[in-house]
Amino acid sequence: MEPTLAKDTNFDEKLLEISSRMDDFEGYTHAHGLRIAAIADAIGKSFNLAAHDRFFMQQAALLHDIGEVVMNRDYIKQSRSLTDAERLDMQRHPVIGEQETAKRGFSRGVQLLVRWHHEWWNGSGYPDCLEGEQIPLAARILRVADSFAALRDDRPRRKAMSLAEAKTHMTEWAGLEFDPKVVKAFLTSENLAILEFDVRGHAAAE
C-alpha cells in the first residue's frame, strides 16, 4: 500500500519526477518522498497546520534530499559506513538543497524546510544547530517523518526495521533528535493509518 496524499493536493509532474529520481539515487525501494509527504501531512493535520503550510511541507518532503542528487557522491549508494570526511561532506546537502530549490523557483518556506530538515531537537543537528522551538514546527515534523520512513525501508547500508523496532527508535530518540510532542502525535494519532501497513502493503507485524 503506497502512501497517498490529500485529495486536494496537486503536484506537477516535474516535482514528482524530481522526487522519484531522488529516491532512486538514494537507493530506496519505495516512494520515500511521497511517504514522507503523506506522514508529514497527517502529523500536520493533528497540529492544525493551515492547508498552505501543509502544502509547502509536502513540497519540501518531495525535495528534501535534492542536495544529495546535486552533490552526486558515490558513497551514498555504497553498503558501508561513511568515513568522518564523507559524513562532513554529506552535511552540506541541506544547504545545497536550499540553493537548488531557490534556483527552481520554490517558495522561501520550502527552501528553509529543505535547509532545516536535519536539525535536531537537542541542537546537535545541521547545518545551523537550531534547538527546540527555534526549529519551525514543519521542519520538526519533517525530521520525524523522514526518519520513520527511512527506518521502514531497505537501504544500501541496512535492512528495514520492523514496525515495532521503528516505533521504539522514535520513542528512544524523542527529546534528543525529535520533538517529543511530534513523536507523541505521530505514534498515538488514530488517523495515521500508514502505521498499520508495512512498506510492502501488508498488515504490519508488531
N, C-alpha and C positions, 0 to 999 in steps of 0.2 A: 504494500500500500504506500505509494509515493505521497509526499505531503501535498496538500492543496492550499491555495490562498483564498482569501475572502472573495466572494463573487464580484465585488465592486473593484477588485484590484486589476489593473490593466497595465502590464508591462510590455514595452515594444520588443520586437523580435531581436533587435540588436543587443539589448540588455540581457535577454535570456541567452543569446549566443555567447556573449562575453562570460556569463556565469558558467555555462556549460564547458567552455574552453578552460576556464579557471579550475573547475572540478577535475577535468581530465589531466591537466598539468600537475595537480597536486596528488593524483593517484586515488581519488575517491571512487568507490564502486557504485555510488548512488548520487542523486542530485543534492549535493551538500548545500549549495547556496539556497536552493528552494526550501530545503528542510529547515535551515536557519531562519529564513524569512517566515515560514509558517509558525515555527516555535515562537519567534520573537513577536509576531503579531498576536498570538494567543496570550502571551505574557503581557504585552502592551495593553490589551483589552482589559485584563484584570486590574491594571493600574489606571484605567480610564484615560489612556492617552488619546488625544484627538486623532481623528482619521488621517489628517495630513501628516502628523508626526509619525504615525504608524507606517504610512506610505514611504516617507523618507527612510525610516528604519528598515523597511523591506528592501528598498533600493540598495541601501548600504550593505545589507546581508548578501545580496546577489553580487556585490562588487568588493566585498571586504578584503579579499586577498589578491586583488588585481595587481598590487605592487609586486607580489611574488612572480606573477607572469611576466611583468615588465623586466624584473631582475634576471629571470631565466637561468637560475642556478641549477646545475646538475645534481647537487647534493640533496635537493628537495625530494627527488624520486628514489634516492638510494636507501636500501634497507639496512641502515646503520645509524648510530647516534651521531649527532653533529659535533664537530670539534668546537672549542671555545671561539675560534676565529669565525667559523661558519655561523655560530649562534649570534654573535655580534653583528655579522653581516645581515643575517635574517631579520634582525630587529629594525632594519632600515625600511622594511616593506610597508608599514603603515604610512610613513611619510611619503614614500614614493607613490603609494596608492592614493593618498590625498592629492598629490600633484597630478596624477593621471586622471582622477575623476574631475578635477578642475579643468583640465585640457578638454575633456569630453563634454563639458557644459553642465555637469550636475550641480545641484544647489549646494550652497555653503554648508547647510546642515548635513547633507550626505557626505561631503568631503570630510567634515570633522568626525563624523561617526566612523568612517573608514580609518581615520588617523588614530582614534581612541579605542578601537575595539580590543586592544591588548592591554589596556590599563587595568590594574588590579586594585581591589578594594583597600588593601593594606599599603598601597603606594609603591609597590615594587614592580609594577608593570612598565610598559614602554609605549611610546617614546618620551612622554612628558612626566612620568612618575606622579600622575594625579592620584589623589587619595580620597576615599569615601565619596561624599556627595559633591566633591569637586568634579567628579566624573558625571556627565549628564546621564540621566536615567536610561535613555535609549541606548547609550553605549554600554551601561552595566547590563542591560537586558541582552544585548548582542554578545557580550562576553559569556554569559550563561548559555545562550542558545548555540553559539559556535562550539563551545567546549562540549556540551552534551551531544550535539550532532556528530562531532569528531570522535568522541568516545564510542559511539554506537555504530561506527563504520570501520571497515578494514582500511588500514593504511599501509604504505610500503614498509614501515618500521614495526608494525604490530597488528594483531588481530583485534576485531571489535570486542568491546566489553559486553557482557550481558546487561540486561536492563537493571537488575539488582546491583551489579557492580558499578554501573554508571551513576545510579542514584546515590550509592554510598560515597562515591568520589565527590559528587557535587555537595553532599552534606558535609563531608570532612573538610572541604576547602572553602566552605561558606565562612565569611569573616576574614579570610586571607585573600584568595583570588576573587571571590564572588561576593556581591552584596547579599547578605543573609536574607533580606526581605524579598529579593528577586528569586533566590533559590527556593524559599518557602512558597512563594506564589506559584512558581513553576511546578514544584513537586506535589502540591496539595490541590491545585485547581482541578475541579471536575471537568472543565472544558478542554483540558489538554489530552484529547483522545490519542494524540500521537504517541503518548507514553504507553499505550496499550498495544502497540504494534512494533515488531522489530523491523529492522531495515529491509527485510525481505517480504513484509506484508502479512506475516503470520502473527497470531497472538503471542505476545512476548512472555517468556517464562521468567518467573521471579528467580 
